[in-house]
Amino acid sequence: MSRPPALSSRETQRLFELILRLRDEGMAIIYISHRMAEVYELSDRVSVLRDGQYVGSLTRDRLNASELVRMMVGRPLSDLFNKERDIPLGKPRLRVQDLTDGSKVKPSSLVVHAGEIVGLAGLVGAGRSELAQLVFGVRKASGGVIEVDGEPVVIHSPREAIDLGIGFLTENRKEQGLFLELAAQENITMATLERDASWGMLNRKKAQTISDDAISLLNIRVPHSQVRAGGLSGGNQQKLLISRWVAIGPRILILDEPTRGVDVGAKSEIYRIMNQMARQGVAILMISSELPEVVGMSDRVYVMREGAIVGELQADEIGQESIMTLATGVNDSHLKAEQP
């Protein structure tokens, strides 16, 4: 069986209890999943397929994350992020000063240079997505300044943000990003329609070229560009949505949970394209709840708590503990002070 989508945590736990009970009663079960935690919890033996080929199997006593990732993507876990980009940082490409919506986001300031990947970390509800939406014009700002390449800009809508070379990958691809009933090509070219149309007419040949190039660049596994987006796997849907913003030739790319709900192979490919775009001078702001991802991909990290940016970590300061200390507002001195 393949894990049903969109289960609550309680429903998932009940499913697991049923699976384990059936196993104990002697039923043979094949469970298909890319979620590591589920694999560890349920499996007596794990077999790995990559690109349609059998790679190998591991028994429960030999299961470890590094070996499993190596089998799934063809290289060690330590090579998954590979953030060595070997280029000097450019000038500030995105600068935000005291940006606020007066409610969810308190006055917040940050800067992202050309060729830099900056992480934006924090607990759920800290205001990270809302801050990104202010930059992209999805939410209305009540104060603050946005600068793109040193020039103050006013962004009232996503269309204005796109015209400035800003792309925004939303955290929920199915509800906020993709048009599931449309073809892959239409989803890819959605942000370039106005730019590439002539007298209101779509240049179909150009649209085909753009989508074919994006599919090739991100290694999106589709039989052709007219396949329906809703029929693709989660990983291919996510890469499809990223390709929409690659297609505009962005100066700034905001990625909100770029690898949510995708397998480790798709994660590796998304990290590859992020590094490639940074090498080309794109300024990337990455929002992520996965701390290994934040630590592994970020050149610097801003941390938000209760709607405000509460700290900035330089490269040599980035770590899961330092991020969580800022995100929670709790450190060892606080804990010691509370002890009787």
C-alpha positions as CSV (number, residue, x, y, z in Angstrom):
1,M,0.0,0.0,0.0
2,S,1.0,3.6,-0.5
3,R,0.4,6.1,2.3
4,P,-2.9,7.9,1.8
5,P,-2.4,11.7,1.4
6,A,-3.7,14.4,3.7
7,L,-4.0,12.3,6.9
8,S,-4.1,14.0,10.3
9,S,-1.5,12.9,12.8
10,R,-4.2,11.0,14.7
11,E,-5.4,9.3,11.6
12,T,-1.8,8.4,10.6
13,Q,-1.2,6.9,14.1
14,R,-4.3,4.8,13.8
15,L,-3.2,3.6,10.3
16,F,0.2,2.6,11.7
17,E,-1.4,0.7,14.6
18,L,-3.6,-1.2,12.1
19,I,-0.6,-2.0,9.9
20,L,1.4,-3.4,12.8
21,R,-1.5,-5.4,14.0
22,L,-2.0,-7.0,10.6
23,R,1.8,-7.7,10.5
24,D,1.6,-9.4,13.9
25,E,-1.3,-11.5,12.6
26,G,0.9,-12.9,9.8
27,M,0.0,-10.6,6.9
28,A,2.8,-9.6,4.5
29,I,2.7,-5.9,3.8
30,I,4.5,-3.8,1.3
31,Y,4.4,-0.1,2.4
32,I,5.5,2.6,-0.1
33,S,6.7,5.9,1.4
34,H,9.4,8.6,1.0
35,R,8.9,9.7,4.6
36,M,11.9,8.6,6.6
37,A,10.2,8.5,10.0
38,E,7.5,6.2,8.7
39,V,10.1,3.9,7.1
40,Y,11.9,3.6,10.5
41,E,8.7,3.1,12.5
42,L,7.1,0.4,10.3
43,S,9.7,-1.5,8.4
44,D,11.3,-4.8,9.1
45,R,13.2,-4.5,5.8
46,V,13.6,-1.6,3.3
47,S,14.1,-1.9,-0.4
48,V,15.1,1.1,-2.5
49,L,14.3,1.9,-6.1
50,R,16.0,4.7,-8.0
51,D,15.0,5.7,-11.5
52,G,13.0,2.5,-11.9
53,Q,15.9,0.3,-10.9
54,Y,16.3,-1.9,-7.8
55,V,19.3,-0.5,-5.8
56,G,19.3,-2.8,-2.7
57,S,17.7,-3.7,0.6
58,L,18.5,-3.1,4.3
59,T,17.2,-5.0,7.3
60,R,15.9,-3.1,10.3
61,D,19.1,-3.6,12.3
62,R,21.1,-2.0,9.5
63,L,18.9,1.0,8.8
64,N,20.6,4.4,9.1
65,A,19.8,7.7,7.4
66,S,23.2,8.1,5.7
67,E,23.1,4.7,3.9
68,L,19.4,5.1,3.0
69,V,20.0,8.5,1.4
70,R,23.1,7.2,-0.4
71,M,21.0,4.5,-1.9
72,M,18.1,6.8,-2.8
73,V,20.1,9.6,-4.5
74,G,23.4,7.9,-5.4
75,R,25.6,9.9,-3.1
76,P,26.3,10.3,0.7
77,L,24.1,12.4,3.0
78,S,27.0,14.7,3.6
79,D,26.9,15.7,-0.1
80,L,23.2,16.4,-0.2
81,F,23.4,20.2,0.3
82,N,26.8,21.0,-1.3
83,K,26.5,24.8,-0.7
84,E,30.0,25.5,-1.9
85,R,29.4,28.1,-4.6
86,D,32.9,29.6,-4.9
87,I,31.7,33.0,-6.0
88,P,32.1,36.4,-4.2
89,L,28.8,37.9,-3.0
90,G,27.4,40.7,-5.1
91,K,25.8,43.9,-4.0
92,P,22.6,43.9,-1.9
93,R,19.8,42.7,-4.2
94,L,16.9,42.7,-1.8
95,R,16.8,45.1,1.2
96,V,13.8,45.3,3.6
97,Q,13.7,48.0,6.2
98,D,11.1,48.1,9.0
99,L,8.6,46.3,6.8
100,T,5.3,45.6,8.7
101,D,1.6,44.9,8.1
102,G,0.7,46.3,11.5
103,S,-0.5,42.9,12.8
104,K,1.2,39.6,11.9
105,V,4.6,41.2,11.1
106,K,6.3,43.7,13.3
107,P,8.8,46.1,11.7
108,S,11.4,43.8,10.2
109,S,14.7,44.4,8.3
110,L,16.8,42.0,6.3
111,V,19.2,42.0,3.3
112,V,20.0,39.4,0.7
113,H,23.0,39.8,-1.6
114,A,23.3,38.7,-5.2
115,G,24.5,35.1,-5.2
116,E,23.5,34.5,-1.6
117,I,21.1,32.0,0.0
118,V,19.7,33.4,3.2
119,G,17.6,31.3,5.5
120,L,14.6,32.6,7.4
121,A,13.9,30.3,10.3
122,G,11.4,30.3,13.2
123,L,8.6,28.3,14.8
124,V,5.3,27.8,13.1
125,G,3.3,31.1,13.4
126,A,6.4,33.2,13.8
127,G,5.5,35.4,10.8
128,R,8.0,34.1,8.2
129,S,5.5,33.4,5.4
130,E,3.6,36.7,6.1
131,L,6.9,38.6,5.8
132,A,7.5,37.0,2.4
133,Q,4.0,37.8,1.3
134,L,4.6,41.5,2.1
135,V,7.6,41.5,-0.1
136,F,5.7,39.8,-2.9
137,G,2.7,42.1,-2.7
138,V,0.3,39.3,-1.5
139,R,-0.2,41.1,1.8
140,K,-0.6,44.9,2.2
141,A,2.3,46.6,4.0
142,S,1.4,49.4,6.4
143,G,5.0,50.6,6.8
144,G,8.6,50.1,5.8
145,V,10.7,50.2,2.7
146,I,11.7,47.6,0.1
147,E,14.7,48.1,-2.1
148,V,15.6,46.1,-5.2
149,D,19.2,46.5,-6.4
150,G,19.5,49.7,-4.3
151,E,16.3,51.3,-5.6
152,P,13.3,51.9,-3.4
153,V,10.2,50.1,-4.9
154,V,6.5,50.0,-4.1
155,I,4.9,46.6,-4.6
156,H,1.1,46.5,-4.5
157,S,0.6,43.2,-6.2
158,P,2.3,40.0,-7.3
159,R,2.3,41.3,-10.8
160,E,4.4,44.3,-9.8
161,A,6.8,42.0,-7.9
162,I,7.2,39.7,-11.0
163,D,7.9,42.8,-13.1
164,L,10.7,43.6,-10.7
165,G,12.2,40.1,-11.1
166,I,10.9,38.6,-7.9
167,G,9.6,35.0,-7.8
168,F,7.7,33.5,-4.8
169,L,7.3,29.8,-4.2
170,T,4.4,29.4,-1.8
171,E,4.4,26.9,1.0
172,N,1.2,25.1,-0.2
173,R,1.7,24.1,-3.8
174,K,-1.8,22.6,-4.3
175,E,-3.9,25.4,-2.8
176,Q,-1.7,28.5,-3.5
177,G,0.6,27.6,-6.3
178,L,-0.3,25.1,-9.0
179,F,-3.3,25.0,-11.3
180,L,-3.8,21.3,-11.0
181,E,-6.2,20.9,-13.9
182,L,-4.0,22.7,-16.3
183,A,-1.0,21.2,-18.2
184,A,2.6,21.3,-17.0
185,Q,3.4,23.8,-19.8
186,E,0.6,26.2,-18.7
187,N,1.8,26.1,-15.1
188,I,5.4,26.8,-16.1
189,T,4.5,29.8,-18.3
190,M,1.9,31.3,-16.1
191,A,4.2,34.0,-14.8
192,T,5.6,34.9,-18.3
193,L,2.3,35.1,-20.2
194,E,2.1,38.9,-20.2
195,R,5.8,39.3,-21.0
196,D,5.8,36.9,-23.9
197,A,2.4,37.7,-25.4
198,S,2.1,39.9,-28.5
199,W,-1.0,42.0,-29.0
200,G,-2.8,39.8,-26.5
201,M,-1.8,36.6,-28.4
202,L,0.3,33.9,-26.8
203,N,3.4,32.9,-28.7
204,R,2.9,29.1,-28.4
205,K,6.3,28.3,-29.9
206,K,8.1,30.4,-27.3
207,A,5.9,29.0,-24.5
208,Q,6.8,25.4,-25.7
209,T,10.5,26.3,-25.7
210,I,10.3,27.9,-22.2
211,S,8.5,24.9,-20.7
212,D,10.8,22.3,-22.4
213,D,13.9,24.1,-21.1
214,A,12.5,24.3,-17.6
215,I,11.5,20.6,-17.6
216,S,15.0,19.7,-18.7
217,L,16.8,22.0,-16.2
218,L,14.9,20.7,-13.2
219,N,14.7,17.1,-14.4
220,I,10.9,17.1,-14.1
221,R,9.7,13.6,-14.9
222,V,6.8,14.0,-17.4
223,P,6.1,12.2,-20.6
224,H,5.4,15.6,-22.3
225,S,4.7,19.1,-21.4
226,Q,0.9,18.8,-21.9
227,V,0.5,16.3,-19.0
228,R,-1.9,17.5,-16.3
229,A,-0.2,19.0,-13.3
230,G,-2.5,17.2,-10.8
231,G,-1.4,13.8,-12.1
232,L,2.3,14.3,-11.1
233,S,4.0,13.1,-8.0
234,G,4.6,15.6,-5.1
235,G,8.2,16.0,-6.0
236,N,7.5,16.7,-9.7
237,Q,4.7,19.1,-8.8
238,Q,7.2,21.1,-6.5
239,K,9.8,21.2,-9.3
240,L,7.1,22.3,-11.7
241,L,6.2,25.2,-9.5
242,I,9.9,26.2,-9.0
243,S,10.3,26.1,-12.8
244,R,7.6,28.8,-13.1
245,W,9.9,31.2,-11.3
246,V,13.1,30.0,-13.0
247,A,11.3,30.8,-16.3
248,I,11.0,34.5,-15.4
249,G,14.8,34.9,-15.0
250,P,14.5,36.2,-11.5
251,R,16.8,38.6,-9.7
252,I,15.2,37.6,-6.3
253,L,13.7,34.2,-5.5
254,I,11.7,33.6,-2.3
255,L,11.2,30.0,-1.5
256,D,8.7,29.1,1.2
257,E,9.3,25.5,2.4
258,P,10.9,24.5,-1.0
259,T,11.2,20.8,-0.2
260,R,8.0,20.2,1.8
261,G,6.4,16.8,1.0
262,V,9.0,15.6,-1.5
263,D,11.3,12.6,-1.4
264,V,15.0,12.9,-0.8
265,G,15.8,12.5,-4.5
266,A,13.6,15.5,-5.4
267,K,15.2,17.4,-2.4
268,S,18.6,16.8,-3.9
269,E,17.5,18.2,-7.3
270,I,15.9,21.2,-5.7
271,Y,19.1,22.0,-3.7
272,R,21.1,21.6,-7.0
273,I,19.0,24.2,-8.8
274,M,19.1,26.6,-5.8
275,N,22.9,26.4,-5.8
276,Q,23.0,26.9,-9.6
277,M,20.8,29.9,-9.4
278,A,22.8,31.5,-6.6
279,R,26.0,31.0,-8.7
280,Q,24.2,32.9,-11.5
281,G,23.7,35.9,-9.1
282,V,20.1,35.3,-8.0
283,A,19.4,36.4,-4.4
284,I,17.5,33.6,-2.6
285,L,15.5,33.9,0.6
286,M,14.6,30.5,1.9
287,I,11.9,29.9,4.5
288,S,12.2,26.4,6.0
289,S,11.0,24.5,9.0
290,E,13.6,21.7,8.4
291,L,16.6,22.7,10.5
292,P,19.1,20.5,8.6
293,E,18.0,22.2,5.4
294,V,18.5,25.7,6.9
295,V,21.9,24.8,8.3
296,G,23.0,23.0,5.2
297,M,21.9,25.5,2.5
298,S,22.2,29.0,4.2
299,D,25.0,31.5,3.9
300,R,23.3,33.5,6.7
301,V,20.2,33.0,8.7
302,Y,17.6,35.4,10.1
303,V,15.4,34.0,12.9
304,M,11.8,35.2,13.6
305,R,9.8,35.0,16.8
306,E,6.3,36.3,17.4
307,G,6.3,38.4,14.2
308,A,9.7,40.0,14.5
309,I,13.2,39.2,13.4
310,V,15.1,38.5,16.7
311,G,18.5,37.6,15.4
312,E,20.9,37.1,12.5
313,L,23.5,34.3,12.3
314,Q,26.6,34.5,10.2
315,A,28.0,31.4,8.5
316,D,30.2,30.3,11.4
317,E,27.3,30.8,13.9
318,I,24.7,28.7,12.0
319,G,23.6,25.6,13.9
320,Q,20.4,23.9,15.0
321,E,21.0,24.9,18.6
322,S,21.7,28.5,17.9
323,I,18.6,28.7,15.6
324,M,16.3,27.1,18.2
325,T,17.7,29.4,21.0
326,L,16.6,32.4,19.0
327,A,13.4,30.9,17.8
328,T,12.2,30.0,21.3
329,G,13.8,32.7,23.3
330,V,15.1,30.0,25.7
331,N,18.7,29.4,26.5
332,D,20.7,27.7,29.2
333,S,20.9,30.8,31.4
334,H,17.1,31.0,31.4
335,L,16.7,27.3,32.3
336,K,19.2,27.6,35.1
337,A,17.5,30.7,36.4
338,E,14.2,28.9,36.6
339,Q,15.6,25.9,38.5
340,P,14.9,26.0,42.3
